[in-house]
């Protein structure tokens, strides 16, 4: 929590890096499909970037949850300046329960903060309990199927990623982000094997949990700039159904 309070503005600004829009955002919304009229819970919402995009895409109700007070402050400031009807709650995602189950849970970079299978299970159960029967969980995560170092540098995308190799359960995966203005900041994720994810999601009651490789937006598909990122993807999407 204190880490993200300290880097909240830098993390917000990183949403403007091209890989965020052309890969991360594009893939997420392809998986989400039509959200018009849906109720959505945005777990680990940060400063509300995706919370606002979901509301603009037509979701009827969107609630963002984050443990960082500074992230929630930035989100609420944005809502006050440009009201969309988003609601924000400062809470630990592992302990949060909405008053009424929702159609969709979005979890962008939530599960990679679990350093143990037990902690991952708490996040999974919270998301499962927040969903209506048949509701979907969609998100983006550290790519536990592709452990650094990879075959190509990611620096030109504003991103560096490192962890021990071979990686053991609970090892730190360190991200260093360089924003367009040159500001650099770091934060840590944790490695858990993809088999651990599958087992924990099934135990929590999810059906059809699967990893999804990132999709590049149509406008960029002939651009060789993205070749190194796609050959060494540091992040991956996922989908599951209650």
C-alpha positions as CSV (number, residue, x, y, z in Angstrom):
1,X,0.0,0.0,0.0
2,X,2.7,2.5,1.0
3,X,4.6,1.8,-2.3
4,X,1.6,2.8,-4.4
5,X,0.8,5.8,-2.3
6,X,4.3,7.0,-3.1
7,X,4.2,6.3,-6.9
8,X,0.5,6.9,-7.5
9,X,1.0,9.8,-10.0
10,X,3.8,8.1,-11.8
11,X,1.7,4.9,-12.1
12,X,-1.2,7.0,-13.4
13,X,1.0,8.6,-16.0
14,X,2.3,5.2,-17.2
15,X,-1.2,4.5,-18.6
16,X,-0.2,6.7,-21.4
17,X,2.7,4.5,-22.6
18,X,1.9,3.0,-26.0
19,X,1.9,-0.7,-24.9
20,X,-0.9,0.1,-22.4
21,X,-3.3,1.2,-25.2
22,X,-2.2,-0.9,-28.1
23,X,-1.9,-4.2,-26.3
24,X,-3.2,-4.1,-22.7
25,X,-6.3,-2.0,-23.2
26,X,-7.0,-3.5,-26.6
27,X,-6.9,-7.1,-25.3
28,X,-8.9,-6.3,-22.2
29,X,-11.8,-4.8,-24.1
30,X,-11.7,-7.5,-26.8
31,X,-12.2,-10.0,-24.0
32,X,-14.9,-7.9,-22.2
33,X,-17.0,-7.5,-25.3
34,X,-20.2,-5.4,-25.0
35,X,-20.4,-4.1,-21.4
36,X,-23.5,-1.9,-22.0
37,X,-25.9,-2.2,-19.1
38,X,-23.6,-4.4,-17.1
39,X,-22.7,-4.0,-13.5
40,X,-18.9,-4.1,-13.0
41,X,-16.4,-4.3,-10.1
42,X,-12.9,-3.0,-10.9
43,X,-10.6,-4.7,-8.4
44,X,-7.2,-3.0,-7.9
45,X,-8.6,-0.1,-9.8
46,X,-5.6,2.2,-9.1
47,X,-6.5,5.8,-10.1
48,X,-9.6,4.6,-12.0
49,X,-8.3,4.4,-15.5
50,X,-10.2,1.3,-16.5
51,X,-13.1,2.2,-14.1
52,X,-13.8,5.3,-16.2
53,X,-13.3,3.5,-19.5
54,X,-15.8,0.8,-18.5
55,X,-18.4,3.5,-17.6
56,X,-17.8,5.3,-20.9
57,X,-18.3,2.0,-22.7
58,X,-21.8,1.8,-21.3
59,X,-21.6,-0.1,-18.1
60,X,-24.6,0.8,-15.9
61,X,-22.7,0.8,-12.6
62,X,-18.9,0.6,-12.0
63,X,-17.2,0.4,-8.6
64,X,-13.4,0.7,-8.3
65,X,-11.7,-0.9,-5.3
66,X,-8.1,-0.2,-4.3
67,X,-6.1,-0.5,-1.1
68,X,-4.0,2.6,-1.8
69,X,-5.4,5.8,-0.3
70,X,-3.5,8.0,-2.8
71,X,-4.8,6.0,-5.8
72,X,-8.4,6.4,-4.5
73,X,-7.8,10.1,-4.0
74,X,-6.6,10.5,-7.6
75,X,-9.7,8.5,-8.8
76,X,-12.1,10.6,-6.8
77,X,-10.5,13.8,-7.9
78,X,-11.0,12.7,-11.5
79,X,-14.6,11.8,-10.8
80,X,-15.2,15.2,-9.2
81,X,-13.7,17.0,-12.2
82,X,-15.3,14.9,-14.8
83,X,-18.3,13.1,-13.3
84,X,-19.2,9.8,-14.9
85,X,-21.0,8.1,-12.0
86,X,-18.1,5.9,-10.9
87,X,-17.9,4.8,-7.3
88,X,-14.6,4.3,-5.5
89,X,-13.9,2.3,-2.3
90,X,-10.6,2.1,-0.4
91,X,-10.4,-1.5,0.7
92,X,-8.3,-4.7,0.5
93,X,-9.6,-6.5,-2.6
94,X,-9.2,-9.9,-0.8
95,X,-11.7,-8.8,1.8
96,X,-14.1,-6.7,-0.3
97,X,-17.7,-7.8,-0.9
98,X,-20.2,-5.8,-3.0
99,X,-23.7,-5.4,-1.5
100,X,-25.1,-7.0,-4.7
101,X,-23.3,-9.4,-7.0
102,X,-22.1,-8.0,-10.3
103,X,-22.1,-9.2,-13.9
104,X,-18.3,-8.6,-14.4
105,X,-15.2,-8.4,-12.3
106,X,-12.2,-6.7,-13.9
107,X,-8.9,-7.5,-12.2
108,X,-6.0,-5.7,-13.9
109,X,-2.8,-6.5,-12.1
110,X,-4.4,-7.8,-8.9
111,X,-3.4,-11.5,-8.7
112,X,0.3,-10.9,-9.3
113,X,0.5,-9.3,-5.8
114,X,-0.1,-12.7,-4.2
115,X,3.1,-14.2,-3.0
116,X,1.6,-17.5,-1.9
117,X,-1.2,-19.8,-3.2
118,X,-3.1,-19.0,0.0
119,X,-3.1,-15.3,-0.7
120,X,-4.0,-15.9,-4.4
121,X,-6.9,-18.0,-3.1
122,X,-8.2,-15.1,-1.0
123,X,-8.2,-12.8,-4.1
124,X,-9.9,-15.5,-6.2
125,X,-12.6,-16.2,-3.6
126,X,-13.3,-12.5,-3.3
127,X,-13.8,-12.1,-7.0
128,X,-15.8,-15.3,-7.2
129,X,-18.1,-14.2,-4.4
130,X,-18.6,-10.8,-6.1
131,X,-20.0,-12.3,-9.3
132,X,-23.5,-13.4,-10.2
133,X,-23.8,-17.1,-11.3
134,X,-22.4,-17.2,-14.8
135,X,-20.6,-13.9,-14.3
136,X,-17.2,-13.4,-15.8
137,X,-13.8,-12.4,-14.5
138,X,-11.5,-10.7,-17.0
139,X,-8.0,-9.2,-16.3
140,X,-4.4,-8.7,-17.1
141,X,-1.5,-10.1,-15.1
142,X,2.2,-10.6,-14.9
143,X,3.0,-13.3,-17.5
144,X,3.9,-16.2,-15.3
145,X,4.3,-18.4,-18.4
146,X,7.2,-16.2,-19.6
147,X,9.9,-15.7,-17.0
148,X,12.6,-13.1,-17.5
149,X,15.2,-12.7,-18.8
150,X,13.7,-13.1,-22.3
151,X,15.2,-13.0,-25.7
152,X,14.7,-9.2,-26.3
153,X,14.9,-6.0,-24.3
154,X,11.7,-4.2,-23.5
155,X,13.3,-0.8,-22.7
156,X,12.0,0.8,-25.8
157,X,8.5,0.2,-24.5
158,X,9.2,1.9,-21.2
159,X,9.4,-1.4,-19.4
160,X,11.9,-3.6,-17.7
161,X,11.2,-6.8,-15.8
162,X,13.4,-9.0,-13.8
163,X,13.3,-11.9,-11.4
164,X,15.4,-14.9,-10.4
165,X,15.8,-17.6,-13.1
166,X,14.8,-20.3,-12.5
167,X,12.0,-18.7,-10.5
168,X,10.5,-20.2,-7.3
169,X,7.1,-19.7,-5.8
170,X,7.0,-16.3,-4.1
171,X,10.0,-14.8,-5.8
172,X,9.9,-11.1,-6.5
173,X,9.2,-10.0,-10.1
174,X,10.5,-6.4,-10.3
175,X,9.1,-3.9,-12.8
176,X,10.9,-0.7,-13.7
177,X,8.7,1.7,-15.7
178,X,10.0,4.8,-17.6
179,X,7.3,7.2,-18.5
180,X,7.3,9.5,-21.5
181,X,8.7,12.4,-19.4
182,X,11.6,10.3,-18.3
183,X,10.4,9.6,-14.8
184,X,11.3,6.1,-13.6
185,X,9.6,4.1,-10.9
186,X,9.6,0.5,-9.6
187,X,7.2,-1.9,-8.0
188,X,7.2,-5.6,-7.2
189,X,5.0,-8.5,-8.3
190,X,5.4,-12.1,-7.2
191,X,5.9,-15.2,-9.2
192,X,3.5,-18.2,-8.8
193,X,3.6,-20.9,-11.4
194,X,0.8,-21.0,-14.0
195,X,-0.1,-24.4,-12.7
196,X,-0.7,-22.8,-9.3
197,X,-3.0,-20.3,-10.8
198,X,-5.0,-22.9,-12.5
199,X,-5.4,-25.0,-9.4
200,X,-6.3,-22.1,-7.2
201,X,-8.9,-20.7,-9.6
202,X,-10.6,-24.1,-9.9
203,X,-10.6,-24.5,-6.1
204,X,-12.2,-21.1,-5.7
205,X,-15.1,-22.3,-8.0
206,X,-14.2,-20.7,-11.3
207,X,-14.9,-22.5,-14.6
208,X,-13.0,-22.1,-17.8
209,X,-10.0,-20.3,-16.4
210,X,-7.5,-19.7,-19.2
211,X,-4.6,-17.5,-20.1
212,X,-4.9,-15.3,-23.2
213,X,-1.9,-14.0,-25.2
214,X,-2.0,-10.3,-25.8
215,X,-3.6,-9.1,-29.0
216,X,-2.1,-6.1,-30.9
217,X,-4.6,-3.5,-32.0
218,X,-5.5,-3.7,-35.7
219,X,-3.9,-0.3,-36.5
220,X,-0.5,-1.6,-35.3
221,X,-0.3,-5.1,-36.8
222,X,2.1,-4.3,-39.5
223,X,4.3,-2.2,-37.3
224,X,7.6,-4.0,-36.5
225,X,8.1,-1.9,-33.4
226,X,6.0,-4.4,-31.5
227,X,7.9,-7.5,-32.5
228,X,10.2,-7.6,-29.5
229,X,7.3,-7.2,-27.1
230,X,5.2,-9.9,-28.7
231,X,8.1,-12.3,-28.8
232,X,8.8,-11.8,-25.1
233,X,5.5,-10.8,-23.6
234,X,5.8,-9.6,-19.9
235,X,2.1,-9.5,-19.4
236,X,-0.8,-11.7,-20.3
237,X,-4.6,-11.6,-20.0
238,X,-6.9,-14.1,-18.5
239,X,-10.6,-15.0,-18.4
240,X,-12.8,-17.2,-16.1
241,X,-16.5,-17.8,-15.4
242,X,-18.3,-18.3,-12.2
